[in-house]
């Protein structure tokens, strides 16, 4: 399951991948910017503490602070992020959701933000 943000076209965008697998390409915060996807989160590769291994509903949250580049991804526990990164490569773009390695449904999607003047 993916949350995409700062999507400008198929080359530059950020994404968070929530998956049943745990390896260098799954359960990561990634950047695609004119080359193959790159893991940018601080957590080491390997066995993730979270995995989508059941068929239950889960709550996800992704936050991005444009002033610092801080990216946080949450699953179920909205107080403690499961993945963190810091990157200011991309400054704007679209937001979206999707999947291809794992299938699932999205429901009750909320988008919050501030204008540049706030």
N, C-alpha and C positions, 0 to 999 in steps of 0.2 A: 504494500500500500504506500502511495507516495503523496506528499504535499510538495507542490512546486511553488516557488516564489521568485520574484524579480525575473520572470520569464520574459525574454525579449524576442527570441526566435529559437529554433532548434539548437543553436550553438551556445549562447550564454544564458544560464539560469542556475539557481540553487535548488536543491531538493533535499527532503528528508525521506529516507526509505525505512519504513517499519515492516519487518519481515519475520517469517518463521525460521529463516536461515541466519547464521551468524558467521560472517567471514569478511574479508576486506571490501566486498561490494554490497553487503546487506547490513541493515541496521546501522546506517551511517547518515551523516550530513554530508552532502556532496556538492561539488561545483563542476559544471560543464561550461567551458569557456574556450571554444575553438579547438579543443582536443578531447581525448577520452575523459570520462568522468574521473574526478579526483576526490578522495576522502579528505575532508577538512576538519572533522571533529577531533577533539583532544583525546577522547577515550581510545585506548589501544585496540588494535584489531584482535579478533578472536571471539571467544564465547561471550555473548552479550548477556547482561542480566535480564533483559526483556526479550521475549520472542512471541510472535503471534502463532501459538501452537494449539489454540483451541478455536472453537467456532462461536465464541461469545462476542458481544458488542464491547468495544473499547472506546475510551475517550482520548483523543489526541489534541495536543496544542503545540503550535510552533510560534515562537516569538523572534522578532528581529528588531534590534535597536540601531537605526541608521546612524545615530551620532557616534556609536562606539563600534559597530560591526558585530555586536554580540548576538549569536544565534543560539536558541535553546529549544530543545524538543522534549515534550512530555508525553507520557502514556499513563493514563488512569490517575496517577498522583500529580495534581496540578501545582504542587509546591516544590517538588524536587525534579529537576530535569534529568532525563536519561542520557541525553547527548548534548554537548556544548561545543561551540566553535566561535571563532572570531575572524571575520573577513569583511572587507569593504570593497571588494573587486567590482561588484555590481551595485548600482545606485537606484535602479527603478525597474519596473516591469509588472507583469501580470501574475496572478495567483491562480492555482488550480490544484486538482486532486486527480488521482488515477491509480492504475495498477497494471502489472504485467507478470511479475513472478508469483505473486500471491493474489488471489481474488477475494473480493469482499464488497461490501456495500458502504456507501457514505450517506449519512443522514444528519440533519440539524447542523449545517455548516454555518459558522459565524465568522465574519471578517471585521476586524476593528483596526482603526488606524488614526493617524493624525495628519492634518494638512501641514505643509511646510511652515505655515505661519503660526502653528500652535506650539 
